[in-house]
Amino acid sequence: MKTLSWTVCFLLSVAILSCGTNKKGEQDSSNMPVANKFKIKQLLEKNTCFACHKEKEKLVGPSYTEIAKRNYSNERIVELIYKPEPENWPEYPAPMIALPHLDKNELLEIANWINSLN
C-alpha cells in the first residue's frame, strides 16, 4: 500500500513539474490557463467589448467564436484591438475603433479566452 502511495505521489509531482513552461523556461502566453468565465465577463464589460461583440452572435462586430476561427495568436488579437485593420473584416460596415488605452494584460486574458472558443 505504501508503494502505491509513493508511486502516485511521484507521478503527480512529475506531471506538475512538466507543466507551464516552454523549452526556454519562459511562460508562453498562448499556454496560459484559461481564466474563469466570470472574470472574463467582468473584463469584457469593463472594456466595453459587449457594445459591439457577443460570444456566439454577430452584432456590430464579429462574434468571439468567429474571431477564434481566424486562429490569431493572443498577441495578434491585442495588436488588432490597439490598431484595428478593417480590411480583415470587410463584411462589417462599421470599422472597429482603436483602443490603445486598454491594459495589455487584461487584453491577453480576453484573447486567451477567445482562442479557447475554437
C-alpha positions in Angstrom: 0.0 0.0 0.0 2.9 2.4 0.8 4.5 1.6 -2.5 1.3 2.6 -4.3 1.0 5.9 -2.4 4.6 6.8 -3.2 4.1 5.9 -6.9 1.0 8.1 -7.1 2.8 10.9 -5.3 5.8 10.6 -7.6 3.7 10.6 -10.8 1.7 13.6 -9.7 4.9 15.5 -8.9 6.3 14.8 -12.4 3.1 15.8 -14.0 3.0 19.1 -12.1 6.7 19.9 -12.8 6.3 19.3 -16.5 3.5 21.8 -17.0 3.6 25.5 -17.7 6.9 26.3 -19.4 8.3 26.2 -22.9 11.8 25.0 -23.8 13.5 28.2 -22.7 11.7 28.1 -19.3 9.6 31.1 -20.2 5.8 31.3 -19.9 4.2 31.4 -23.3 1.0 33.4 -23.2 -0.7 31.0 -25.6 -0.4 28.4 -22.9 -1.8 30.5 -20.1 -4.6 28.8 -18.2 -8.0 30.0 -19.4 -9.4 32.4 -17.0 -12.8 31.6 -15.5 -15.8 32.9 -17.4 -16.9 35.2 -14.6 -13.6 37.1 -14.7 -13.6 37.3 -18.5 -17.2 38.7 -18.4 -16.0 41.4 -16.0 -13.1 42.3 -18.3 -15.4 42.4 -21.3 -17.9 44.7 -19.5 -15.1 46.9 -18.1 -13.6 47.4 -21.5 -17.0 47.9 -23.2 -16.4 44.9 -25.6 -20.1 43.9 -25.3 -21.1 47.1 -27.1 -20.0 45.5 -30.4 -19.3 41.8 -29.8 -21.1 38.7 -28.4 -19.8 35.2 -27.8 -21.8 33.4 -30.5 -23.8 36.1 -32.4 -22.9 38.8 -34.9 -23.5 42.3 -33.5 -21.8 45.4 -34.8 -18.6 43.3 -35.0 -17.9 39.6 -35.3 -18.7 37.1 -32.6 -15.9 35.9 -30.4 -16.3 32.4 -31.8 -16.0 33.9 -35.3 -12.7 35.6 -34.3 -11.4 32.4 -32.7 -11.8 30.6 -36.1 -9.2 33.0 -37.6 -6.5 31.4 -35.3 -4.9 34.7 -34.4 -2.3 34.5 -31.7 -3.2 36.2 -28.4 -0.6 38.9 -29.2 -2.1 39.4 -32.6 -5.6 39.9 -31.1 -4.2 42.5 -28.8 -2.5 44.3 -31.7 -5.8 44.4 -33.6 -7.5 45.9 -30.6 -4.9 48.6 -30.4 -4.8 49.2 -34.1 -7.7 47.5 -36.0 -7.4 46.5 -39.6 -10.9 46.9 -41.1 -9.8 45.1 -44.2 -9.7 41.9 -42.1 -13.5 42.0 -41.7 -14.9 43.7 -44.9 -18.4 42.2 -44.3 -18.8 44.6 -41.3 -19.6 48.2 -42.5 -18.6 49.9 -39.2 -14.8 49.5 -38.6 -13.6 48.9 -35.0 -12.2 52.0 -33.3 -8.6 51.8 -32.0 -8.4 51.2 -28.3 -4.7 51.8 -27.4 -5.6 52.9 -23.8 -6.7 49.4 -22.7 -4.5 47.3 -20.4 -2.4 44.7 -22.3 -2.5 42.1 -19.6 -6.3 42.2 -19.5 -6.5 42.0 -23.2 -4.2 39.0 -23.2 -6.6 37.3 -20.8 -9.5 38.1 -23.1 -7.6 37.0 -26.2 -6.7 33.7 -24.4 -10.4 33.1 -23.7 -11.4 34.0 -27.3 -8.9 31.4 -28.6 -10.2 28.8 -26.2 -13.6 29.0 -28.0 -12.1 27.5 -31.2 
